[in-house]
Amino acid sequence: MKSFRIQDVVIGNDQPLMLIAGPCQIESQQHAIDICGQLKEICRDLGMGLIYKSSFDKANRTSGSTQRGVGIDKGLAILNNVKNMLDVPILTDIHESYQAKLCADADIDVLQIPAFLCRQTDLLLAAAATGLAINIKKGQFLAPWDMKNVAEKIAAAGNDRIMLCERGTTHGYNTLVVDMQSLPIMAETGYPIVFDATHSVQRPGGQGNSSGGNRLMVPYLARAAVATGCVAAVFIETHKDPDNAPSDGPNMVKLSELKNMLIQIQTIDQVTKDML
């Protein structure tokens, strides 16, 4: 079973559960600092490792009329400042190969491969070349056993700092479903498994020109996922006011409600891993 360190955080399926969290989009420097600061305080209270997540560009929006983000230059500057001010590892997603090196140069710790792009070989190889940890989201169209081939593309390039992330599977129109069997199946690769609890309740394109979702279902899926005993981290997008967020508001968890949810899933994780 593989595990590795990201700054002071050790991530592995047999390690204590850690959190990857933040708002969907970078909105401003102060907004990022405020949310990351609160997340750090919550995780410190719970003794839980934290990686802060936010996106400089949402390139796969449902409609061309919706906000994409602050852009790569401003976004990476903001994330770098958050990292240096609050001393937390940073994750952000990339959509094009050239962005991988720019993120590495900006001292980003983890590159995320979006689900729609998980089979894009050139993007995977560019990410692998940075030597950074890589979180690969399983495509909504892929079987969990197919992720072994995705991981092997990166490992063959000399980078085995890989995480595989479940975020739901397409089930009819505008709907996702999570097959919890996917978690132990992907864990057979030995790589750390991440469960994306918020995108798993998303309804892609469900609001016509934007995606919908049901944040009320996030705790149920998160509890079920960690009960498998093979999850290294939960991925939760969070915001103080999700209903007025520029993207993914319907499936983001309110920041004020996050700590209680984490207490529940951390307890389940500890009990399950102790039994195993």
C-alpha positions in Angstrom: 0.0 0.0 0.0 1.5 3.3 -1.1 1.6 6.5 1.0 3.6 9.7 0.6 4.0 13.0 2.2 2.7 16.4 1.0 4.5 18.9 3.3 3.5 17.7 6.8 0.5 15.7 5.6 0.9 11.9 5.1 -1.7 10.5 2.7 -2.4 6.8 2.4 -5.4 4.5 2.6 -4.2 3.0 5.9 -3.4 6.5 7.3 -5.8 8.8 9.3 -8.3 10.5 7.1 -7.3 13.9 5.8 -9.2 16.7 4.1 -9.0 18.4 0.7 -11.2 21.5 0.9 -11.9 25.0 -0.3 -14.2 27.0 -2.5 -14.8 25.9 -6.1 -13.4 29.1 -7.6 -10.8 31.5 -6.4 -12.7 34.8 -5.9 -10.2 37.1 -4.3 -7.1 37.1 -2.1 -9.0 37.9 1.0 -11.7 35.4 0.4 -9.1 32.6 -0.1 -7.3 33.6 3.1 -10.5 33.8 5.1 -11.7 30.4 4.1 -8.3 28.7 4.3 -7.8 30.2 7.8 -11.1 28.8 9.0 -10.4 25.4 7.5 -7.0 25.3 9.1 -8.5 26.1 12.5 -11.1 23.3 12.1 -8.5 20.7 11.1 -6.2 21.8 13.9 -9.0 21.2 16.4 -9.7 17.8 14.9 -6.1 16.7 14.4 -6.8 16.3 10.7 -4.4 17.0 7.8 -5.5 19.7 5.3 -4.8 20.5 1.7 -6.4 23.7 0.5 -8.1 23.5 -2.9 -9.4 26.2 -5.3 -9.5 26.7 -9.1 -8.1 29.6 -11.1 -10.1 28.6 -14.1 -13.3 26.5 -14.5 -12.8 25.6 -18.2 -15.6 23.0 -18.3 -18.5 25.2 -17.4 -22.0 24.2 -18.6 -22.5 27.6 -20.4 -20.1 30.1 -21.9 -22.0 32.8 -20.1 -21.0 31.7 -16.6 -17.9 32.8 -14.6 -14.8 30.9 -15.3 -12.5 32.4 -12.7 -9.7 34.9 -12.1 -7.2 33.3 -14.6 -4.0 31.5 -14.1 -1.6 34.4 -13.4 -3.7 36.0 -10.7 -5.0 32.7 -9.4 -1.5 31.2 -8.9 -0.3 34.4 -7.2 -3.3 34.2 -4.8 -2.7 30.5 -4.0 1.0 31.1 -3.5 0.2 33.8 -1.0 -2.2 31.6 0.8 0.4 28.9 1.1 3.1 31.2 2.4 0.8 33.1 4.9 -1.0 30.0 6.3 1.6 27.3 5.8 -0.8 24.8 4.1 -0.3 22.6 1.0 -2.2 23.8 -2.1 -4.1 21.9 -4.7 -5.4 23.3 -8.0 -6.7 21.8 -11.2 -5.2 22.1 -14.7 -6.8 21.8 -18.1 -4.0 22.2 -20.5 -0.4 20.7 -20.6 1.4 24.0 -20.4 -0.3 24.8 -17.1 1.5 22.0 -15.2 4.9 23.7 -15.2 3.4 27.1 -14.3 1.8 25.6 -11.3 5.0 23.9 -10.3 6.9 27.2 -10.6 4.3 28.8 -8.4 5.0 26.2 -5.7 1.7 24.4 -5.9 1.8 21.1 -4.1 -0.8 19.0 -5.8 -2.1 19.1 -9.4 -5.6 17.9 -10.1 -6.7 16.3 -13.3 -10.4 17.0 -14.0 -12.6 14.0 -14.5 -13.4 14.9 -18.1 -9.7 14.9 -18.9 -8.5 11.9 -17.0 -7.5 10.0 -20.2 -5.7 12.9 -21.9 -2.2 11.4 -22.1 -0.3 14.6 -22.8 -1.9 16.3 -19.9 -1.1 13.4 -17.6 2.5 13.3 -18.8 3.0 17.0 -18.3 1.7 16.7 -14.8 3.9 13.7 -14.1 7.0 15.6 -15.3 6.6 18.2 -12.5 7.2 15.6 -9.8 4.2 17.0 -7.9 1.6 14.9 -6.3 -1.3 14.3 -8.7 -5.0 13.8 -7.8 -6.8 12.2 -10.8 -10.5 12.4 -10.8 -12.2 9.3 -12.3 -14.1 10.2 -15.4 -17.9 10.0 -15.0 -17.7 7.7 -18.0 -15.1 5.2 -16.6 -15.3 2.0 -14.7 -13.2 2.0 -11.5 -10.9 -0.7 -12.9 -10.0 1.6 -15.8 -8.3 4.0 -13.5 -5.4 1.5 -13.2 -4.4 2.4 -16.8 -4.7 6.1 -16.1 -2.4 5.8 -13.1 0.1 3.7 -15.0 0.6 6.5 -17.6 1.9 8.7 -14.8 3.8 6.0 -12.9 5.6 5.0 -16.2 6.8 8.6 -16.5 8.6 8.2 -13.2 6.0 9.8 -10.8 4.2 7.5 -8.4 2.8 10.3 -6.1 -0.7 9.5 -7.4 -4.2 9.8 -5.8 -7.3 8.4 -7.5 -10.5 10.3 -6.9 -14.1 9.0 -7.1 -16.6 11.7 -8.0 -19.6 9.8 -9.3 -20.7 8.1 -12.5 -23.1 9.3 -15.1 -26.5 7.7 -14.5 -29.0 8.9 -17.1 -29.3 12.6 -18.0 -28.0 15.3 -15.6 -27.6 12.7 -12.8 -24.7 11.0 -11.1 -24.6 7.9 -8.9 -21.8 6.7 -6.6 -21.0 2.9 -6.6 -19.1 2.4 -3.3 -17.6 -0.7 -4.8 -15.4 1.6 -6.8 -13.4 2.7 -3.7 -12.0 -0.8 -2.8 -11.6 -1.6 -6.5 -9.4 1.5 -7.1 -7.7 0.9 -3.8 -6.4 -2.4 -5.2 -3.9 -0.3 -7.1 -2.3 0.6 -3.8 -2.6 4.3 -4.5 -4.4 6.6 -2.0 -8.1 7.0 -2.7 -9.9 10.3 -2.5 -13.7 10.6 -2.2 -15.1 13.8 -3.7 -18.2 14.1 -1.6 -19.5 17.4 -3.2 -19.1 16.7 -6.9 -20.7 13.3 -6.4 -24.0 15.0 -5.6 -23.8 17.3 -8.6 -26.4 17.3 -11.3 -24.3 18.3 -14.4 -26.2 20.8 -16.5 -29.2 20.2 -14.3 -30.2 23.9 -14.2 -30.1 24.5 -17.9 -27.2 26.8 -18.2 -25.4 25.6 -15.0 -25.1 22.5 -12.9 -27.3 21.8 -10.0 -26.9 19.5 -7.0 -28.1 18.6 -3.6 -25.7 19.5 -0.8 -28.0 17.8 1.8 -26.8 14.4 0.5 -23.1 15.2 1.0 -22.8 13.9 4.6 -24.6 10.6 3.7 -22.2 9.8 0.9 -19.1 10.9 2.9 -20.1 8.7 5.8 -20.7 5.7 3.5 -17.4 6.2 1.6 -15.1 6.3 4.7 -17.0 3.3 6.1 -15.3 1.2 3.4 -12.0 1.7 5.3 -10.0 2.4 2.2 -10.3 6.2 1.8 -7.2 8.4 2.4 -9.0 11.7 2.0 -12.3 13.4 1.5 -12.6 16.2 -1.0 -15.2 18.8 0.0 -15.8 22.1 -1.7 -17.0 24.6 0.9 -18.1 28.3 1.0 -19.6 30.7 3.5 -22.5 31.4 1.2 -22.8 28.7 -1.4 -26.1 30.0 -2.8 -24.3 33.1 -4.0 -21.0 31.4 -5.1 -19.9 31.8 -8.7 -19.8 28.1 -9.4 -21.0 24.8 -7.9 -23.0 26.5 -5.2 -25.8 23.8 -5.1 -23.4 21.1 -4.1 -21.0 23.0 -1.9 -21.2 22.6 1.9 -21.7 25.6 4.1 -18.5 26.4 5.9 -20.4 26.8 9.2 -21.7 23.2 8.9 -18.4 21.5 7.9 -16.9 20.8 11.3 -19.8 18.7 12.6 -19.7 16.7 9.4 -16.0 16.1 9.7 -16.3 14.9 13.3 -18.8 12.3 12.1 -16.7 11.0 9.2 -13.5 11.1 11.1 -15.0 9.0 13.8 -16.3 6.4 11.3 -12.9 6.4 9.6 -11.0 5.7 12.9 -13.4 2.9 14.0 -13.3 1.2 10.6 -9.5 1.4 10.1 -9.0 0.2 13.7 -11.1 -2.9 13.0 -9.3 -3.6 9.7 
